[in-house]
Amino acid sequence: MVDRTEPGPTVESTRRALRRAATGRTLDVAEATALLAARDDDLAELLRIASGVRDAGLREAGRPGIVTYSKKVFIPLTRLCRDRCHYCTFATVPHRLPAPFLDRDEVLAVARAGAEQGCKEALFTLGDRPEERWPAARRWLDERGYDSTVDYLRACAVAVLEETGLLPHLNPGVLSWSELQRLKPVAPSMGMMLETTATRLWSEPGGPHFGSPDKEPAVRLRVLDDAGRVGVPFTTGILIGIGETPAERVDAIFAIRRAHREYGHLQEVIVQNFRAKPDTAMGGMPDAELHDLAATVAVSRVLLGPKARIQAPPNLIEGEYDLLLRAGIDDWGGVSPLTPDHVNPERPWPQLDELARHTANAGFTLRERLTVYPEYVRAGDPWLDPRLLPHVRALADPQTGLAVESARPVGLPWQEPDEGYGGRTDLHVDIDVTGRTGDRRGDFDHVYGDWSAVAGQAEASGAAGRSAAGTGAADLRAGLRLAATDPAALLEPGHGDAAMALFAADGPALDELCRIADDVRHDAVGDDVTYVVNRNINFSNVCYVGCRFCAFAQRERDADAYRLSVEQVAERAEQAWEAGASEVCLQGGIDPKLPVTIYPELVRAIKARVPGMHVHAFSPMEIVTAAAKAGVTVRDWLVQLREAGLDTIPGTAAEILDDDVRWVLTKGKLPAAAWVEVVGTAHELGIRSSSTMMYGHVDHPGQWLAHLRVLAGVQDRTGGFTEFVALPFVHTNAPIYLAGIARPGPTWRENRVVHAMARLLLHGRIDNIQCSWVKLGDEGSAELLRGGCNDLGGTLMEETISRMAGSGNGSARTEEQLVAIASAAGRPARRRTTAYGRTRAEPRSASVPVKGS
C-alpha cells in the first residue's frame, strides 16, 4: 500500500485541543486528530477529561461508578465467509471444518451449557454470506431447507430463546434493511463493527480489506443507518492499527456519532486494538500500541459524549485495566466462563473474579448487564419486539435495566403477546367533532431523531434539486410542444430539461400545460369522472416507525391511540356494504403488539361477513414488516394474503421514491427498492395496486420526475398499477413541519403542475389520474378535474390519517357530493369498481357516510 504517513500535530495544537475539550467545547476533526497524539502529561490530561465525561454520564444514568459486562457464550455458527480480511483467523475454508455450519443441536448444546453456568447472552458470530462463495455452504443450507445463512441464523435464535432462555446477540455482518426487519423479532440486539471509514483500505491492493465486498465502508455505514431505521439496539465500533491514518480514525468516530444522533440506536461502541496473528497476511504488522488505544478511547469518549457506552475488549489489553478505565470506558463487553473468544482464540478472556478485582482497584464496581443495554430494556417500545419481552424481563431488573445476576435463563415460548384492543376507537367520528387531543406526541423531541441532523439532510437534498432544475424559456417551449405531441417522451432522460421546465411552469404557460393535460385525459379515458363507494378502516394507529411527516401514529399510551378487533373491523365492513360500498380499504400503523396473523384474519373475517366486498388492504410497509415478522418472504406472505381473499393493495408508503429525501421524511420506513419489490411482486401474483406520490414537504421537482420514472418502470414490467394518486402534504400537525424543517405543503401552482404532469408523463402507462378531495377540498378537486384528472377516489365514509394531520376537508363524501364536484368541473360522473370497471348505478340503501361503531 501507499505510505499514508501524515505530519503529526504540534505540541501546541494538541494542548489547544485539550483546553477546548476541558471546557466542553465542540471539537472538529483536526482537533480530535491532534488529541490522538497526546502522550505523557498530555495523555494523562486527556484521560482525566474523558473519565470525567464518562462519570457524568453514569451519574445521569443512575448508576455512578458502575462498569458493566455481559456473561455470554460464543456460538460460531459458521466460520466460512465470502470476505478475505487479511488479519482474520476466524474465517477458514470448508475442508478444515467438520461441517459448514454448526447444526441446531450443537448450537443448543453450547447454549444449554452456558445457561447452566448463569450466562445470559448467546453471541452468534459468523462469516458474511458464505453460501455466495462456498458451494459446500450452499448445499448444506439447501439440504435443510434454508434459503440463506440469515434464515438459518433466525431459526437458531428462536431455538435458543425457546429451549434455553439465553438472549441472542447476532453478528452476521452486513445486512439489508429487510434482513434487519426479519432478525429484529428474534434478537434483543445485533452488531457489526464499522472498523474504518477509510475506503482505500478496502479498494487498494494490499489493503487489509481488499477483496472483501462486505468491508466497503459505504456499505457498512448503510447498515448502521438501516439498523437505526429498523430500531435495533446495535453494537458497532472501530478497529485501530490496521493501516488507517489518525484523521481516518477520527472520521470513523464522527460517522458513528452522526448515525447515533440521527437514530439513537447505537447501544455501545467498541474500540478494539489490532493484534497481529500468525499465518495471516498481516501477521508481520506491529500490534496497535496500548497508549494509542487509550488515547483513541478517550477521544471517542469526548466526541461521543457522556451517554455513550464505550467498551474495550479486556482480553486484548495486556492487563492494562486501569489505563482503559481512566480513558473512559464503562463496559468490558461480553466475557464467557465457558467458550473461548473464537475471533481471538490465542487471547483468553479474564476470569470474572479477576475482572471484578481489577475494576474495583480502579474505584469501580463490576455489574452484569444483558446483551441489550439498560436504556433499551427500560424503554421497551420500539426497541424490543413484543415476542422478546418475556425473555428479557425474566432476566432484567425492572428498575435499573441491568441483569439480575442470580437469575438463571429458562426457555420460554417465542410467541405473539395477548391481544389488547380498545382505546379511542371512535376517533374516526370524533376527529370531525372534537379533533385530536394534542398537536404532537409526547415523545416529539426524541422519537424522530436529532432534528438538527434532519434539517441538514433536508437542506442538502433541496440544494441538489435547486442546482438540477432546468427553467429556460427554450426548454419550456420544447416541453409544451412535446407534451402536445408525445407526452410520455418527457420521461426519457434526453428530455429531462424540458420536463423540469414544465414542472416550473406558471401563468399562461401553466394554463397551457393544464389544457394539454386535459386534452390528453379526454383522449385516454373520455369525460366521465369516476369514483368508488368505499370505506376506509384504519384498524390501529399505534406505530413506532417514527415517520416525520405522520401525525396519525400514536404510542400505545397516548390519549388518541386505539386498536380495533377483527370483529369490529368486520362490523364496519358490513355497515359499509349495507350503505352501498363495494370496497373497504384497510391500513394501520406498524403496531408491534398486533399479532402477525391479524392481517389474513382481517381479510377472512370481511369475506366471511360480506363475500362480495372488495378488500383493498395493506400498504407495502405493512406487507414487508409483516413478512419479516412471520419469517417468510414477501412473495410467500402475499400468497397467504391472496389465499385469505385479498384483492388489491394500496400503493401508499411511497412518499417520494428517492432515498435521499425518503430518509429525511420517514426515518424508519422501507427503502424505495423495497417498495418497488413489494408492489412488483404483488403484480406478478395478480394482485394489482394503486400508485401514489406525496409532495410539497422537503422535496423538489427533480425528485418528482425521478419518482414518476420509477413508477413507469414498474408499470412497463408488470402492468399492475390501476391509478396514480398525487397526495399533497398536509402540514398542520406533521412533526417535520412543527420542527421547522418542512414547508407548509405545496402551493396551488404546484398542485396544478403535479397533477397535469402526472397525466402527461404516465400517458400510455397509467390511464387513471386521481385527485384527493380529502387533501384538496371540493373546489380544488373540481379545478384539477379540468387539468388532467379523471377520478375522485372514494366516498371513504371515514378518514383519519389526513384529518389527524390537520386537513380541513372532512372525512366522508356522499355520492351526491362527488357528483356535484364533477358537475362543477362540467363533467358527468359515474361509480366504478376498485379496478376501474363499471358497477351498479344504485346503492343498496341511502348513500350516506357511515359513522357507527
ZIHUNOR-V846012 format. One record per backbone hydrogen bond with DSSP energy under -0.5 kcal/mol. CO is the residue of the C=O (numbers start at 1). NH is the residue of the N-H. E is the energy in kcal/mol with one decimal. If there is no record, write none. Layout:
[[CO NH E] [CO NH E]]
This chain:
[[10 14 -2.1] [11 15 -2.4] [12 16 -2.5] [13 17 -2.0] [14 18 -2.1] [15 19 -2.3] [16 20 -2.0] [17 21 -2.6] [18 22 -2.7] [19 23 -1.2] [20 25 -2.6] [21 24 -1.6] [28 32 -2.5] [29 33 -2.5] [30 34 -2.1] [31 35 -1.7] [32 36 -1.0] [33 37 -0.5] [34 37 -1.3] [35 38 -1.9] [39 42 -1.5] [40 44 -2.4] [41 45 -2.2] [42 46 -2.3] [43 47 -2.8] [44 48 -2.0] [45 49 -2.3] [46 50 -2.6] [47 51 -2.7] [48 52 -1.8] [49 53 -1.9] [50 54 -2.5] [51 55 -2.7] [52 56 -2.0] [53 57 -1.8] [54 58 -2.2] [55 59 -2.1] [56 60 -2.2] [57 61 -2.0] [58 63 -2.5] [59 62 -1.2] [63 66 -1.6] [65 67 -0.5] [65 365 -2.8] [67 367 -2.5] [68 332 -2.8] [69 369 -3.1] [70 72 -0.7] [70 335 -3.0] [71 120 -2.7] [71 121 -1.7] [73 75 -0.6] [73 123 -2.8] [74 76 -0.6] [75 77 -1.7] [75 125 -1.9] [77 102 -2.4] [78 127 -1.2] [79 92 -2.2] [80 127 -0.5] [85 88 -1.1] [86 282 -1.7] [93 96 -1.7] [94 97 -1.9] [103 107 -2.3] [104 108 -2.5] [105 109 -2.1] [106 110 -1.9] [107 111 -2.2] [108 112 -3.0] [109 113 -2.1] [110 114 -2.1] [111 115 -2.5] [112 116 -2.2] [113 117 -1.0] [114 117 -0.6] [114 119 -2.7] [115 118 -1.6] [120 167 -2.7] [121 73 -2.2] [121 123 -0.6] [122 124 -0.8] [122 169 -2.5] [123 75 -3.5] [123 125 -0.7] [124 171 -2.3] [125 77 -1.0] [125 78 -0.6] [128 82 -2.3] [129 132 -1.8] [130 133 -1.9] [130 134 -3.2] [133 135 -0.6] [134 137 -0.7] [134 138 -1.7] [135 139 -2.7] [136 140 -2.2] [137 141 -2.1] [138 142 -2.5] [139 143 -2.9] [140 144 -0.9] [141 144 -0.7] [141 146 -2.6] [142 145 -1.3] [148 152 -1.8] [149 153 -2.9] [150 154 -2.4] [151 155 -2.0] [152 156 -2.4] [153 157 -2.4] [154 158 -2.1] [155 159 -2.1] [156 160 -2.4] [157 161 -2.2] [158 162 -2.6] [159 163 -2.9] [160 164 -2.1] [160 165 -1.6] [160 166 -0.6] [161 412 -1.6] [163 411 -0.5] [166 168 -0.6] [167 122 -2.3] [168 188 -0.6] [168 189 -0.9] [169 124 -2.8] [170 191 -2.1] [171 126 -1.3] [176 180 -2.5] [177 181 -2.0] [178 182 -1.9] [179 183 -2.0] [180 184 -2.1] [181 185 -0.6] [183 186 -1.9] [183 187 -0.6] [184 187 -1.1] [188 233 -0.5] [189 170 -1.5] [190 235 -2.0] [191 173 -0.6] [194 196 -2.4] [195 239 -1.5] [197 199 -1.2] [198 201 -1.3] [199 202 -1.7] [199 203 -2.4] [200 204 -2.2] [201 209 -2.3] [202 211 -0.6] [204 207 -2.3] [207 210 -1.4] [208 86 -2.5] [209 212 -1.8] [211 213 -0.6] [212 215 -2.0] [213 216 -0.9] [216 219 -0.8] [216 220 -2.0] [217 221 -2.7] [218 222 -1.7] [219 223 -1.6] [220 224 -2.0] [221 225 -2.1] [222 226 -2.9] [223 227 -2.7] [224 228 -1.5] [225 229 -2.4] [226 230 -2.2] [227 231 -1.1] [227 232 -2.5] [231 233 -0.5] [233 190 -1.9] [234 267 -1.6] [234 268 -1.1] [235 192 -2.5] [236 270 -2.7] [237 194 -1.0] [237 195 -2.6] [238 240 -0.5] [238 272 -2.6] [240 274 -2.4] [245 249 -2.3] [246 250 -2.3] [247 251 -2.3] [248 252 -1.6] [249 253 -1.5] [250 254 -2.5] [251 255 -2.1] [252 256 -2.1] [253 257 -2.4] [254 258 -2.5] [255 259 -2.0] [256 260 -2.3] [257 261 -2.6] [258 262 -1.8] [259 263 -2.0] [260 264 -2.8] [261 450 -1.0] [265 234 -3.0] [265 267 -1.3] [268 236 -1.9] [269 311 -2.5] [270 238 -2.2] [270 272 -0.7] [272 240 -2.8] [274 288 -2.3] [277 280 -0.7] [280 283 -1.8] [282 285 -1.6] [289 293 -2.0] [290 294 -2.6] [291 295 -2.2] [292 296 -2.2] [293 297 -2.7] [294 298 -2.5] [295 299 -2.6] [296 300 -2.5] [297 301 -2.5] [298 302 -2.5] [299 303 -2.6] [300 304 -3.0] [301 305 -2.1] [305 308 -0.9] [308 310 -0.6] [309 269 -2.6] [310 330 -2.5] [310 331 -1.0] [311 271 -2.7] [313 316 -1.4] [314 317 -0.7] [317 320 -2.0] [319 321 -1.7] [320 324 -1.7] [321 325 -2.3] [322 326 -2.6] [323 327 -1.2] [324 328 -0.5] [324 329 -1.6] [325 328 -1.0] [330 68 -2.0] [331 312 -1.1] [332 314 -0.7] [333 70 -2.2] [335 72 -1.8] [340 342 -1.1] [344 347 -2.1] [346 348 -0.5] [351 355 -2.5] [352 356 -2.7] [353 357 -2.1] [354 358 -2.4] [355 359 -2.2] [356 360 -2.4] [357 361 -2.4] [358 362 -1.0] [359 364 -2.1] [360 363 -2.0] [365 67 -2.6] [367 69 -1.3] [368 403 -1.6] [369 71 -0.5] [372 370 -0.5] [373 376 -1.1] [373 377 -1.8] [374 378 -2.6] [375 379 -1.4] [376 380 -2.1] [379 381 -0.9] [380 383 -1.4] [380 384 -1.8] [385 388 -2.2] [385 389 -0.9] [386 390 -0.6] [388 392 -2.3] [389 393 -3.1] [390 394 -1.4] [392 395 -1.6] [392 396 -1.1] [395 404 -2.8] [396 398 -0.6] [397 401 -3.0] [402 397 -3.1] [403 405 -0.9] [404 407 -2.0] [413 415 -0.9] [422 563 -2.8] [423 425 -2.2] [424 427 -1.6] [426 429 -1.5] [426 430 -2.7] [427 431 -2.4] [429 432 -1.2] [430 433 -1.7] [430 434 -1.6] [430 435 -2.6] [441 444 -1.4] [443 446 -1.7] [443 447 -2.7] [444 448 -0.6] [446 449 -1.4] [449 451 -0.7] [450 454 -2.1] [451 455 -2.5] [452 456 -1.9] [453 457 -2.1] [454 458 -2.5] [455 459 -2.4] [456 460 -2.1] [457 461 -2.4] [458 462 -2.5] [459 463 -2.5] [460 464 -1.8] [461 465 -1.6] [462 466 -2.3] [463 467 -2.0] [464 468 -0.8] [465 469 -0.8] [466 469 -0.6] [469 471 -0.6] [472 476 -2.1] [473 477 -2.5] [474 478 -2.4] [475 479 -2.5] [476 480 -2.4] [477 481 -2.1] [478 482 -2.3] [479 483 -2.7] [480 484 -1.6] [481 485 -1.3] [482 486 -3.2] [486 489 -1.7] [487 490 -1.9] [488 491 -1.7] [489 492 -1.5] [492 495 -2.1] [493 496 -1.7] [495 499 -2.3] [496 500 -2.6] [497 501 -2.2] [498 502 -1.9] [499 503 -1.9] [500 504 -0.9] [502 505 -1.5] [506 509 -1.2] [506 510 -0.6] [507 511 -2.1] [508 512 -2.3] [509 513 -2.3] [510 514 -2.6] [511 515 -2.1] [512 516 -2.5] [513 517 -2.5] [514 518 -2.2] [515 519 -2.1] [516 520 -2.5] [517 521 -2.2] [518 522 -2.4] [519 523 -2.2] [520 524 -2.0] [521 525 -2.9] [521 526 -0.7] [522 526 -1.3] [528 530 -0.6] [529 830 -2.4] [530 792 -2.6] [531 832 -2.6] [532 534 -0.8] [532 795 -1.5] [533 582 -2.6] [533 583 -1.1] [535 585 -2.6] [537 539 -0.9] [537 587 -1.5] [539 564 -3.3] [540 589 -2.6] [541 554 -2.7] [547 550 -0.9] [548 736 -2.9] [554 543 -2.1] [555 558 -1.6] [558 561 -1.5] [561 424 -2.6] [562 541 -1.6] [562 542 -0.6] [563 422 -2.3] [565 569 -2.1] [566 570 -2.4] [567 571 -2.3] [568 572 -2.1] [569 573 -2.1] [570 574 -2.3] [571 575 -2.4] [572 576 -2.1] [573 577 -2.2] [574 578 -2.3] [575 579 -1.3] [576 581 -2.8] [577 580 -1.8] [582 614 -2.4] [583 535 -1.4] [584 586 -0.6] [584 616 -2.7] [585 537 -2.9] [585 587 -0.5] [586 618 -2.8] [587 539 -0.7] [589 591 -1.8] [590 544 -0.9] [590 592 -0.7] [591 594 -1.5] [595 598 -2.1] [596 599 -1.1] [597 601 -1.9] [598 602 -2.7] [599 603 -1.6] [600 604 -2.8] [601 605 -2.6] [602 606 -2.0] [603 607 -2.4] [604 608 -2.4] [605 609 -2.1] [606 610 -3.5] [610 613 -2.0] [613 615 -0.5] [614 584 -2.3] [614 616 -0.8] [615 617 -0.7] [615 647 -2.0] [615 648 -1.7] [616 586 -1.6] [619 623 -2.3] [620 624 -2.6] [621 625 -2.0] [622 626 -2.1] [623 627 -2.5] [624 628 -1.8] [625 629 -2.4] [626 630 -2.4] [627 631 -1.0] [627 632 -2.3] [633 637 -2.4] [634 638 -2.5] [635 639 -2.3] [636 640 -2.0] [637 641 -2.2] [638 642 -2.8] [639 643 -2.5] [640 644 -1.5] [641 645 -0.9] [641 646 -2.6] [642 645 -0.9] [647 688 -0.5] [648 617 -2.2] [649 690 -1.1] [651 692 -0.7] [652 620 -0.6] [655 694 -1.2] [656 658 -2.3] [658 661 -0.7] [658 662 -2.6] [659 663 -2.2] [661 665 -2.1] [662 666 -2.9] [663 667 -0.6] [665 548 -2.0] [665 549 -0.8] [666 668 -3.5] [671 675 -1.9] [672 676 -2.3] [673 677 -2.1] [674 678 -2.4] [675 679 -2.3] [676 680 -2.5] [677 681 -2.5] [678 682 -2.6] [679 683 -2.5] [680 684 -2.1] [681 685 -1.5] [682 687 -2.9] [683 686 -1.9] [686 688 -0.8] [688 649 -2.1] [689 722 -2.5] [691 725 -2.6] [693 695 -0.5] [693 727 -3.3] [695 729 -2.6] [696 745 -0.6] [697 743 -1.8] [700 703 -1.3] [700 704 -1.4] [701 705 -2.5] [702 706 -2.0] [703 707 -2.5] [704 708 -2.4] [705 709 -1.9] [706 710 -2.0] [707 711 -2.2] [708 712 -2.4] [709 713 -2.3] [710 714 -2.2] [711 715 -2.6] [712 716 -2.4] [713 717 -1.5] [714 718 -2.6] [714 719 -0.5] [715 719 -1.4] [720 689 -1.9] [723 691 -1.3] [724 726 -0.5] [724 770 -3.0] [725 693 -1.5] [726 728 -0.6] [726 772 -0.5] [727 695 -1.6] [729 731 -0.7] [731 734 -1.6] [734 737 -1.0] [734 738 -2.5] [735 739 -1.9] [736 741 -2.0] [736 742 -1.9] [737 740 -2.0] [743 745 -2.3] [747 751 -2.1] [748 752 -2.3] [749 753 -2.6] [750 754 -2.8] [751 755 -1.8] [752 756 -2.2] [753 757 -2.8] [754 758 -2.2] [755 759 -1.9] [756 760 -1.9] [757 761 -3.4] [758 762 -1.9] [760 763 -1.1] [762 765 -2.3] [762 766 -2.5] [765 767 -0.5] [767 769 -0.6] [768 724 -2.4] [768 770 -0.5] [769 790 -2.3] [769 791 -1.4] [770 726 -1.2] [771 773 -0.8] [772 775 -0.5] [772 776 -2.5] [773 777 -2.2] [774 809 -0.5] [776 780 -0.6] [777 781 -2.0] [778 782 -2.3] [779 783 -2.1] [780 784 -2.0] [781 785 -1.8] [782 786 -0.6] [783 786 -1.0] [784 787 -1.5] [784 789 -1.9] [790 530 -2.3] [791 771 -2.3] [792 773 -0.5] [793 532 -2.3] [795 797 -2.5] [795 813 -1.8] [796 536 -2.5] [796 798 -1.9] [798 536 -0.6] [800 804 -2.6] [801 805 -1.2] [802 806 -0.7] [802 807 -2.5] [803 806 -0.8] [805 733 -2.7] [814 818 -1.9] [815 819 -2.7] [816 820 -1.9] [817 821 -1.7] [818 822 -2.1] [819 823 -2.6] [820 824 -2.2] [821 825 -1.0] [822 825 -0.7] [822 827 -2.3] [823 826 -1.8] [828 529 -2.9] [830 531 -1.2] [831 839 -0.7] [833 836 -1.7] [837 833 -2.4] [846 848 -1.8] [849 851 -0.5]]
